[in-house]
Amino acid sequence: MHKLTQARTGLNLIFISVEGGRGAVQRLTDMGLIPGERLKVLHNSGDGPVTVLIKGAKVALGHGLAAKIIVEEE
């Protein structure tokens, strides 16, 4: 398991958890990102936003929020 900010572009991942408070958890839940959800990293340059594909929708996550997301490779 590792943080989303460490994932390479093109990887298929499974969302495991959030290392953050209720606000971060609620924001991600509102986007459809819940534990067990599959996602694909579309773009991750390492220092800016991380763009992922979740349920067919492209979502850009700020680096700070992405650093709180724990994932594992599918």
C-alpha positions in Angstrom: 0.0 0.0 0.0 1.2 3.5 -0.7 -0.1 7.1 -1.1 -1.8 8.2 -4.4 0.9 10.8 -4.9 3.5 8.0 -5.2 1.5 6.2 -8.0 2.8 6.3 -11.5 0.6 7.4 -14.5 -1.3 4.6 -16.0 -1.6 2.4 -12.9 -4.9 0.8 -12.0 -5.4 1.1 -8.3 -7.9 0.2 -5.5 -8.8 2.9 -3.0 -8.1 1.6 0.6 -8.5 4.5 3.0 -7.9 8.2 3.8 -5.4 9.5 6.3 -7.4 12.6 7.1 -10.2 14.1 8.9 -14.0 14.0 8.3 -13.8 16.9 5.8 -11.4 15.0 3.5 -13.4 11.7 3.9 -16.6 13.5 3.1 -15.2 15.3 0.1 -13.9 12.0 -1.4 -17.1 10.2 -0.7 -19.0 13.0 -2.5 -16.8 12.3 -5.5 -17.7 8.6 -5.4 -14.3 7.5 -3.9 -15.1 4.9 -1.3 -13.0 2.0 0.1 -12.8 -0.8 -2.5 -13.4 1.6 -5.5 -11.2 1.1 -8.5 -9.4 4.1 -10.1 -6.8 4.7 -12.8 -4.1 7.3 -12.6 -4.3 9.5 -15.7 -1.7 12.0 -14.8 0.7 12.4 -11.9 3.7 14.6 -12.4 4.8 14.2 -8.7 4.3 17.8 -7.5 0.9 19.1 -8.8 -2.6 17.7 -9.0 -3.2 14.0 -9.6 -5.8 13.3 -12.3 -7.6 10.0 -11.9 -10.5 8.2 -13.6 -13.2 7.2 -11.1 -16.4 5.5 -12.4 -15.8 6.9 -15.9 -15.3 10.4 -14.7 -12.0 12.4 -14.8 -11.2 13.9 -11.4 -8.3 16.2 -10.5 -7.2 15.9 -6.9 -4.9 18.5 -5.3 -1.5 17.2 -4.2 -2.4 17.7 -0.5 -5.6 15.7 -0.7 -4.0 13.0 -2.9 -1.2 12.6 -0.3 -3.9 11.5 2.2 -5.3 8.8 0.0 -4.0 5.2 0.5 -4.2 2.9 -2.5 -2.8 -0.5 -3.6 -2.1 -1.8 -7.1 -4.9 -3.8 -8.6 
